Amino acid sequence: GKTVALKTVGLLCLMAQAGLHVPAEDGSTLTVFDSIYADIGDEQSIEQSLSTFSSHMSNIIHILGQATERSLVLLDELGAGTDPVEGSALARALLTELLRRGITIFATTHHPELKVYAQTQPGVANASVEFDAKTLSPTYELTIGIPGRSNAFAIADRLGLNPRIVERARSLVDPRVLQTEDLLREVQILRDEADVRLRSATDQEKQAEERQSELAAKVAELEAGREAALEEARRQGREEIQGLRDEISSMRSWLAKARVAEQISQARAVLAEAEELDERAEESLAPAPVAIFRPGAEPEVGDLVWINSLQAQGTVTAIEAGHAEVSAGNLRLRVVLDDLAVREPAAVAAGPERRFRSDIQLPTGGNAKPEIHLRGMRVEEAMPELERYLDEAYLSHLNRVRIVHGKGTGTLRRLVREELTRHPLVVSVSPAGPREGGEGVTIAELIPR
């Protein structure tokens, strides 16, 4: 197989430079040579009294006189046809000279000294053509970097030579040579196993890449569907809000024309509830805030945080072992710290300490209206406002007042009624009738002044 490989190299170079296609992988490159010289085969001549060695040497001398650093030189069975010791020494000297002149060389040999030369000489590499000792034929597979091992004993035994003669021949070989052959055989086996594993790993990597591509396509498809669903929900919400706003506008027009006090009171309660629904609907359609986790901003107990995976907000109640316990509405969640982004530190989220006033602050005027609107206020704002209004209503000689707090979650309504129940100016507390606002309004009877 060595001579076949040598001829193939020269043939492909000539084909490429003639503009012909060559059997090579995509991305392969070939050097452009100004000339290609070859010494291949046995050109011995009886007529000219040339032996095999003399014939090879005559060709090599001619090549040395003509080749340049832009030439390709192919030498088959370098150093053969003469004494092995002298032949291998002469071969090494020839290779060193060609290497010094920068000439590209491909040479075949059976000399073990040249195998060692290739392993130790910079700019030179070993290569071998595999041989199947069972079928007594080459595999035509070229291996770069590993020298070929001798198969003489295996071939002789395979062809039927007396085993006693084969073993006798093996015993005459230097043990170091046999050890080297065994090492080369082990290297060959390990290389074959590595090739099998490499092909398996390559196939697995290709399958993983295909799977990853499929998953990426599915994720993109799901994301597109999610965005479309959100957009459709927003569109429907906007239509409902617009309809609600049109209804509010009609109520306001009707309210402007109303004259009866009871009708005005009922309309205001309905209007307050509609406006509250409008605000809550608008808030529900607002895009979720994008919380970006800042490296170094570790959540602490009491912090207001954003849960990225759930797109929800909560408050940290405990932290341990890389996880945090977060209270989000009526839920208690255990979340990894990397999934949280601090929205407000505990000091900011808690706000300054506030206390509800228990004393009665007398206003300067006495012209209070028969109702007060607390809808949309936070508890910290609504309770002091209610306190001031009750004082002013009492000074204005009002016996019955309406507190419009809306329905909402019910927290503000509950706190308002508890405050009214224990207030010294209030005689009785009751929810408004269905025509006066229902649970969104509370009626308070005041003590007479």
N, C-alpha and C positions, 0 to 999 in steps of 0.2 A: 503493500500500500504506500510505501514511502515515495517510490518513483512516480506513482499515479498522482500523489499530492503535489510533487514537484512540477510535473508537467501541467497540472491544472492551474497552478499559480501563474506560470508563464503564459498559458493559453488565455486565461481571463484578462490578464493585463493587455495582451495584444487585441483581444476582442473589444475591450473598453476603448482603447485608443483608436480603433477602427470604427467606432460609433455603433457597435452591436450591443444588444442587451446581454447582461450577465446574470446568472442565477445567484442573487445576493439579497439580503434583507434591505428594506427601506432604510435610507440614511447611511448606507455603507459608502466608503470613499476608497479611491484608488489613486496612487501616485502616478503622474505622467512621467515616463522614462524616455530618455533620448535613444536608448538602445538596450536590448536584452540579449545576454550571452548565456549559453547553456552547454554544459558538458554532461551529457546523459547517454548511457549505453556503452557497449564495448566496441571500440573502433580499431581493434588490433588488426594488423595487416602482415601477412606472411611475405607478400611481395616487397614491402618496405622494411621488413624485419622489425616491426614494431610490436612489442608486447602490450598487454592490457595496461600496465602501469605507464609505459612509455607513451601510449596513445593519450591517456588522460593527462599526463604531464604536458604534452605538446599543446593540447587544447588550453590548459590553464595558463601556460606561458603566453599564448596568444591573447587570452582574455586579459591578463595583467597588463599587457602592452596597450590595449585599446579602451578598457573600461574607465569611466569617470564617476564622479559622485552622483551623476544623474543617471547611472546605469543600474540594471538589475542583473545579478549573476546567480545562476542556478547550477549547483555542483552535486552530482549524484555519486554516492559511494566514495567520498573524499578520503584519500589515503589508502585505498584498497589496491590489490594487485601486487603488493610487495610485502616485505617484513612488517608485521603488525607494529612493532615498537618504533621502527623508523617511519613507517607510514603515518602513525598517529602523531608523531613529533612534527613531521613535515606538514600535516594537515593543520595542526595548531598554529604553526608559523604562517601558513598561507592565510588562514582566517584572521590572524592578528594584523597582517599587512592590509588586507581588504578593509578591515574595520578601521584601521588608522586613516585610510584614504576616504572614508565616509561612503563606501559603496554598500548598497543594499544586497544582502547575501541570503540565499536559502541553500542549505547543504544537508545531505543525508549521510549517515555513517553507522557503522556497527562498533566503532572503537569506544570503549568505556571511558578512555581518557578525554575524549571530546565531550562526553556527557558532563564530566566534572568541570571541564573548561567552560561550558555554557552556564553552569550553575554559579561559577565564581567570577566570570568575566563580565564587567558592566557593559551593557549594550547588546548582550547575547542572551537568548532564551532557548530552553529546550522545548521540543514538541515531539509527540509520538503518535503513530497510527496504531489503533487497537487491532489485535489479532485474536481470532477465536481458535484456541488450541483444540477444541472438540471437533470443529468442522474443517480445520486446517485451511482456513481462508481469512483474509482481512475483512474487517467490518467497514473500512473506509470512513471511520470516525476519527477526526484529528483532535488531539488533546494538547492544549497549550500549557506549558509550565512544568510538565512532568516528563522525564526521559522514559523511553521505552525499555522494557525488560526483555532479556533473551528468552526465546522459546525453543532453543535447539533441543534440549533434553525432552521437553514435552512433545515436540514434533516427532523426534526419533522414536520415542516410546509409542506414540500414536500410530506411526507407520509400521510398527511390528518389530523393531529392533529388539534383540534379546535383552530383557530387563537387566541381566547380570552385566552386560556391556554398558548399559546406560548408567547403572549405579557405580560401576568402576570409573566411568568418565566423570561422574559427579564428584567422586572422592578425590579426583586429581585436581579439581578446581580449588583455588584459594578460598578458604572459608569466609574471608571478608567479602569476596565477590558474591558468594551464595547468600550471605547475610544481607547484602545490598539488594539482591534480587527479591528476597523475602520482604524487605521493607517496601520495595517498589510495588510488590503485589498487594501488600496491606494498604498502601496509599491508594492504589487503584480501586480496591474494594471500598475504602472510605469515601473516595471521590464519587463512585457510583451511588452509594447510599446518600451522599449529600445532594447529588443531582436529583434523585427521586424525591427527597424531602423538599428541595427547592421548587420542583415542579408542583408538588402538593401545596406548598405554601403560596405559590403564585396563583394556583387555581382558587384557593380559599380567599386570597386577597381580592381576586377578580369577582368572586361571588359576593364578598362583603361590599365591594364598591357598587355592584349592581343592586344589592339589597338597600344600600344607603340611598342610591338614586331613586329607587321605588318609594322609600319612606319619605324622602324629600318631596317627591311629587304628590304623595298623599297628604302630607302636611300642608303644602301649598294649596291643594284643592280644598281641604277642610278650612283653612284660613280664609280663602275666597268665599266659601259658603257662609262662614261666620260673619264676615263683613257685610255680605249681601243681606243676611237676616237682620243684623243690627240696623242697617240703613232702612230696611223696610219697616222695622219697628219704630224707628225715629220718624219716618214719614207719616205713619199712622198716628203716632202721638201728636205730631204737629197739627195734623188735620183735626184731631179731637180738641186740642187746645184752641185752635182757631174757632171751632164751633162753640166752645165754652166762652171764648171772648166775645163772640157775636151775641150769645145769650146774655152775657153781663152788660153789653152795650144796650141791648133792648131793655133790660131791667132798669138801667140808669135812666133811660128815656121815660120809662113808665113812672119811675120814682119822681122825676122832675114834674110830672103832671099830677101826682097824687096830692090830696089835700087832707085826708083823714089821718089823724095821728097814729091810729092803730095800724093802718095800711103802711104808713111810713116806717113804723117800728119793725113790722114783719119783713118789709122789703130790705131794710138794712141788714137784718139778720141773715136773710137768704143771700144777699150780696156779699156779706162778710165770709160766709161759708164758701161761696163760689170763688171768691178771690183766693181763699186759702187753698182750694183744690187746684186753682190755676198755678199758684206758686209751687205746690208739691209736684204737680205734673211737669212743670218746667225743670225742676230740680232733678226729677227722675230721668229726664232726657239729656241732661248735661253730660258730656263725655267724662268718663272716669278719669280722675287725675293720674298722671303718669309719675309714679314715684321712682326716682333713681337712687339706688343704694350708693352711699358715699363711703369709700373705704375709710375706716377709722371711726365712723359714727356708730358705735356699738349701742344697741337698744338697752335701756335700763328700765327698771320697774317704774310704772307710772307714765312712760312715754306713749304718745299717740303715734302709732305706726301704720304703715301701708303694707298689706299682705299681697305680694306680687302674684303668687300662683292663684289666689282667689279673687284678685282685684277688689279687695274689701279693706275697710279701715277698722282698727281695733285699738285696745289699750293693753299694754304689757302688765300682767299681774304677778308673774314669777319668771325667774331665769335659772336654768341649771343644765349642765353637761351639753352645751352647744345648742340647746333648745329654749324656747320661750313659751310660756303659757299666755295666750292672748284672749281677751274678752271682746267678742264682736257681737254686739246686740245681746241676744239670749244664748249665744253659743260660747263655749269655752274650747279653744283650740290649742293643740300642741304643735308648734311650728319651728323649723330649723332657723337659726339666726340669719343665715344667708338669704332667706326668703323675705326678710323684713327690711323696710326702709323707714328711718325715723322721720315722721312728719313734723312733730313738735316735741321738744324735750318735756320732761315731767313738770319742770318749773313753769314753762309757758302754758302747757295744756291745763294745768290746775288753775292758773290765774291767781291774782291776788285774793287773799281771804276776804270774803264778804259776809256780813251778818245782816239778817233781816231786822228792821227797826221794830221795836215793841212799843215805843212811845208814840204819842199822837202829836204830829207837827201841825199847828194851826196855820192855814194859808192866810194871806193878807186879804184876799177877796172872798165874796160869797155868791158867785154867779156860776155854780157848777151845772153842767148839763145832766139830764136824767140817765145817761149811759156813758160807759167808758170802754174803749177798744184796747184789749191786751193781746189780741191775736197776732202771732208772729214774733212776740217778744220772748226772750229767754226768761227763765224763772228769776234770775238775779235782777233783771230790769223790771219785770212785771210786778213783783211784790211791793217794792217801795212806791211804784206808781199807784197801785191799788190803795196803799196806806194814805197817800196824799189825797187821792180822790175821795175816799170816805170822809176825811176831815172836812174837805171843801163842800161835799154834798150835805153834810150835817149843818155846816154854817149857812148853807143856802136854803135851809128849811125843806129839803127833799125827804119825803117819807119812803119812797120806793125808787130803787135805782136798778139799772141793767148792766151787768158786767159781761161783755162779749169777749170770750176767750177762745172760741173755736173748738172743734172736736180734736183734731190732730191725734197724737198718741194718748191723750187723756191725762198726761202728767200735770200740765198747767191747770186744767179744769179741777183736778183733785186738790192741788195745793191752794187754789183760789177759794174753793168751798171750805177747806179746813181753816183757812185764815179768817173767812167771814164768820164761821161758826163760833170761833173764840174771840171775835172782835167785840169790844165793849159798846160800840155804837150800833151794832147789828142786832135786831130783834129776832128775825127769822131768815132762813135761806132755803130756796127751792129752785129747781130747774125751770126754765121757761117752757111755755106750752109749745105744741107742735107748730102753731101759727106764729110764734114769736122767736123761733130759732132753736127750740128743742135743747138737746144736750150741749149745743155750742154756746148757750147763753145761760147765765145764772141770775136769778132775781133776789135782791136783798131788801128786806124791810128794815128801816132805820128807826131808832127811838125818836120820839117827837122832841123838838127843841123847846 
